[in-house]
Amino acid sequence: MSDCIFCKIIAGDIPAKKLYEDDEVMAFWDIAPQAPVHFLVIPKKHLAAPVDVEEVDDRVIGKLIRIGAQLAKENGVGDGFRVIFNNGKKAGQEVFHIHMHILGGRERPWPL
């Protein structure tokens, strides 16, 4: 998608502080962190939101969770982190390319 900021990051057109990348998935630090550890994990395939995930996408979405947990451990929050997917503007989704937030490094209360 030519107007998707995450697709531009994947293409290398916009820089990001990457944590992980392979043929299907990329992870990078959030530019406006809401916790001491806050990064995003995204599929390289453009899917606008969680409601757009189809059965064919099951494996890559599972991979997002596995990679997110692995990176949480590697960044010192494996014993307690929050996983968030937003779906739609009403839920606070700002970038319409499915992405998983991993937040950790402090105990609740968390921001909404």
C-alpha positions in Angstrom: 0.0 0.0 0.0 1.7 3.2 -1.2 0.2 5.4 1.5 0.8 3.0 4.5 3.6 4.2 6.8 4.4 0.6 7.9 4.6 -0.6 4.3 7.1 2.3 3.8 9.1 1.2 6.8 9.1 -2.4 5.4 10.3 -1.1 2.0 13.0 0.9 3.7 11.6 4.2 2.6 11.1 5.4 6.2 13.7 4.6 8.9 12.9 2.6 12.0 14.9 1.3 14.9 14.5 -2.4 14.1 14.6 -5.2 16.6 13.9 -8.1 14.3 13.2 -8.8 10.6 12.7 -11.8 8.4 10.8 -12.5 5.2 7.4 -12.3 7.0 7.7 -10.2 10.1 9.3 -7.0 11.3 9.6 -5.5 14.8 10.7 -2.0 15.7 10.6 0.4 18.7 7.5 2.6 19.0 8.3 6.2 18.2 5.9 7.4 21.0 6.5 4.8 23.8 3.8 4.3 26.4 6.1 2.2 28.7 9.8 1.7 29.3 9.8 -1.1 26.7 7.4 -0.5 23.8 7.8 -2.0 20.4 5.6 -3.1 17.5 5.6 -6.4 15.7 4.0 -6.3 12.2 3.5 -8.7 9.3 5.1 -7.7 6.1 1.9 -8.6 4.3 -0.4 -5.6 4.4 -3.5 -6.3 6.5 -5.4 -3.2 7.5 -6.7 -4.5 10.9 -7.4 -7.6 13.0 -10.8 -7.9 11.3 -9.0 -8.4 8.0 -7.1 -11.5 9.1 -8.2 -14.6 7.2 -7.5 -18.3 7.7 -4.5 -18.0 5.3 -3.0 -15.5 7.7 -3.2 -17.7 10.8 0.5 -18.8 10.7 1.9 -15.3 10.4 -0.3 -13.9 13.1 0.9 -16.8 15.4 4.4 -15.9 14.4 3.8 -12.2 15.5 2.9 -13.5 19.0 5.9 -15.8 19.2 8.4 -13.2 18.0 6.9 -10.6 20.3 7.3 -12.9 23.3 10.9 -13.7 22.3 11.8 -10.0 21.9 10.1 -9.2 25.2 12.4 -11.8 26.9 15.4 -10.4 25.1 14.6 -6.9 26.3 14.1 -7.8 29.9 10.3 -7.9 30.2 9.7 -11.6 29.6 8.2 -11.9 33.1 5.5 -9.3 32.5 4.4 -7.5 29.4 1.2 -6.4 27.7 0.1 -7.4 24.2 -2.3 -5.0 22.4 -4.0 -5.1 19.0 -6.2 -2.1 18.2 -9.0 -2.6 15.7 -10.4 0.5 14.0 -10.5 4.2 14.9 -12.9 3.7 17.8 -10.3 1.5 19.4 -7.5 3.9 18.9 -5.9 2.4 15.8 -4.0 5.1 14.0 -2.0 3.2 11.4 -4.1 0.9 9.3 -1.6 -2.0 9.0 -2.2 -4.6 11.6 0.4 -4.3 14.4 0.9 -5.8 17.8 2.1 -3.5 20.6 4.4 -5.1 23.3 4.6 -2.9 26.4 6.5 -3.7 29.5 9.0 -2.5 32.1 6.6 -1.4 34.8 3.6 -2.7 36.7 0.1 -1.6 36.2 -1.6 0.8 36.0 -1.3 1.0 32.3 -2.5 3.7 30.0 -5.6 2.7 28.0 
